[in-house]
Amino acid sequence: VTARGEGPALTLAAALGRPLPFLAKLIDTALPLSVQVHPGDDPTTGAPGKEEAWVVLAADPDARVWAGLAPTCSPAEFRRAVAAGEPPLHLLRTIPVVAGSVLLIPARTVHAIGGGILLAEIQGDPLLSAYDTIILDEAQNTTPEQMKMFLTRIGFG
């Protein structure tokens, strides 16, 4: 990092005086992705929760993402949909997106990315994505323990 190209280049860690771990991804969807929820802050260890920022680079005309629960969604309705093997997208808040849309997905927010979207995802510590993400998938691969944790994270536990 230099001002007007003067002086030696610094790494981001050197410029900030500390490391800044982050992970950036390009996600290109043809179909909607699975519904997910990431952990919040851990009061025991002090580890921060996993937040994401999305920058939409391109989007089909009717593209959308889902973030948060719809105001009318009840815990019983959510559990019933998941138990029936339905993707619970209809129970989530729908957000239309266009190129240039920017969204912050806080930790513990249930979310999914719709089809027809190219976005850049930026998140904090990349080690957080290696574990603790719980995914609801149509193949019913979510264990009962993971489902309990998922419901707890979104406030339905």
C-alpha distance (Angstrom), angle and dihedral (degrees) to the residues before:
residue distance angle dihedral
V1 . . .
T2 3.78 . .
A3 3.77 135.9 .
R4 3.82 110.5 -116.8
G5 3.79 90.4 -17.7
E6 3.80 93.0 -67.5
G7 3.79 122.5 141.0
P8 3.78 129.8 1.9
A9 3.76 119.3 -36.4
L10 3.81 116.0 -106.3
T11 3.74 128.4 -150.8
L12 3.80 115.8 -115.9
A13 3.83 89.8 -110.4
A14 3.82 90.9 53.0
A15 3.81 92.3 47.4
L16 3.82 92.2 49.7
G17 3.79 95.1 39.0
R18 3.82 90.6 -125.2
P19 3.79 139.2 53.1
L20 3.79 117.5 -85.9
P21 3.80 107.4 -160.7
F22 3.77 114.3 -161.5
L23 3.77 139.7 149.9
A24 3.80 124.9 -140.9
K25 3.80 122.0 -165.0
L26 3.78 136.5 180.0
I27 3.81 110.2 -140.0
D28 3.81 119.6 -167.4
T29 3.80 114.1 -175.0
A30 3.78 129.6 -165.9
L31 3.83 92.8 172.5
P32 3.82 131.3 21.2
L33 3.79 114.3 -77.4
S34 3.80 125.4 -129.5
V35 3.79 122.6 -74.9
Q36 3.81 110.1 -101.9
V37 3.77 142.3 179.3
H38 3.80 126.8 -165.2
P39 3.82 128.7 -152.9
G40 3.78 124.2 -89.4
D41 3.79 126.4 -136.5
D42 3.80 113.5 -49.3
P43 3.82 108.0 -129.4
T44 3.81 91.1 -165.4
T45 3.81 98.3 55.4
G46 3.80 100.2 19.3
A47 3.81 89.7 -125.7
P48 3.80 111.1 153.2
G49 3.78 121.2 -118.4
K50 3.78 121.7 -109.0
E51 3.78 113.5 -93.6
E52 3.79 124.9 176.8
A53 3.78 134.3 -159.4
W54 3.78 119.9 -154.3
V55 3.79 125.2 -158.5
V56 3.80 111.7 -170.4
L57 3.80 109.5 -139.2
A58 3.81 98.2 177.1
A59 3.78 134.3 -1.2
D60 3.79 139.1 -177.7
P61 3.83 114.5 -115.9
D62 3.83 95.6 -96.1
A63 3.82 97.1 35.1
R64 3.79 118.9 146.9
V65 3.75 143.5 169.5
W66 3.77 129.3 -154.8
A67 3.80 123.0 -133.3
G68 3.77 127.1 166.2
L69 3.76 129.7 -3.1
A70 3.79 122.7 -61.1
P71 3.81 110.5 -106.3
T72 3.81 90.7 -114.2
C73 3.83 96.2 49.7
S74 3.79 114.2 116.9
P75 3.81 126.6 -164.2
A76 3.83 90.1 -116.0
E77 3.80 92.8 51.1
F78 3.81 91.8 48.5
R79 3.82 92.7 48.6
R80 3.82 91.3 47.0
A81 3.83 92.8 51.7
V82 3.79 93.2 48.5
A83 3.82 92.8 45.2
A84 3.82 88.7 52.2
G85 3.81 90.1 53.7
E86 3.80 93.5 -113.4
P87 3.79 118.4 144.8
P88 3.83 99.2 -116.9
L89 3.82 94.6 -138.0
H90 3.81 91.8 123.2
L91 3.82 87.9 61.3
L92 3.81 93.7 54.5
R93 3.79 130.7 82.2
T94 3.82 108.7 -95.7
I95 3.80 117.4 -140.5
P96 3.83 119.3 -171.2
V97 3.81 111.7 -141.8
V98 3.80 137.1 -162.1
A99 3.79 132.5 -178.5
G100 3.80 106.2 -65.6
S101 3.82 96.4 31.5
V102 3.81 112.2 138.3
L103 3.80 121.9 -162.8
L104 3.79 133.5 -179.4
I105 3.80 113.7 -149.1
P106 3.81 107.2 -161.4
A107 3.78 121.0 -148.3
R108 3.84 113.2 -84.8
T109 3.82 91.8 28.0
V110 3.79 114.4 131.3
H111 3.81 107.2 -131.5
A112 3.80 147.8 161.8
I113 3.79 136.6 -175.9
G114 3.80 117.7 -127.7
G115 3.78 127.5 -136.4
G116 3.78 124.5 -84.7
I117 3.81 96.2 39.5
L118 3.79 133.4 123.0
L119 3.78 110.4 -166.3
A120 3.76 141.6 163.5
E121 3.79 113.3 -129.1
I122 3.78 119.1 -159.6
Q123 3.78 121.1 -172.6
G124 3.77 138.3 167.5
D125 3.78 126.2 -109.4
P126 3.81 106.5 8.6
L127 3.80 91.4 -145.2
L128 3.80 88.8 70.1
S129 3.80 90.6 67.5
A130 3.80 92.9 55.2
Y131 3.79 92.2 70.5
D132 3.79 141.0 5.6
T133 3.80 96.1 48.1
I134 3.77 110.1 123.7
I135 3.80 117.2 -156.6
L136 3.78 126.6 -164.9
D137 3.77 107.7 -150.6
E138 3.76 133.7 -178.3
A139 3.81 91.0 -120.4
Q140 3.82 89.1 67.4
N141 3.80 93.1 -123.5
T142 3.81 92.1 145.2
T143 3.82 110.1 109.2
P144 3.82 121.2 -135.0
E145 3.82 89.2 -109.0
Q146 3.81 91.4 52.0
M147 3.81 90.1 47.5
K148 3.80 90.8 52.5
M149 3.82 90.1 50.4
F150 3.82 91.0 46.3
L151 3.82 91.5 52.7
T152 3.81 91.4 45.9
R153 3.81 91.8 51.8
I154 3.78 93.0 53.0
G155 3.80 92.4 47.1
F156 3.82 97.7 -101.5
G157 3.81 97.1 102.4
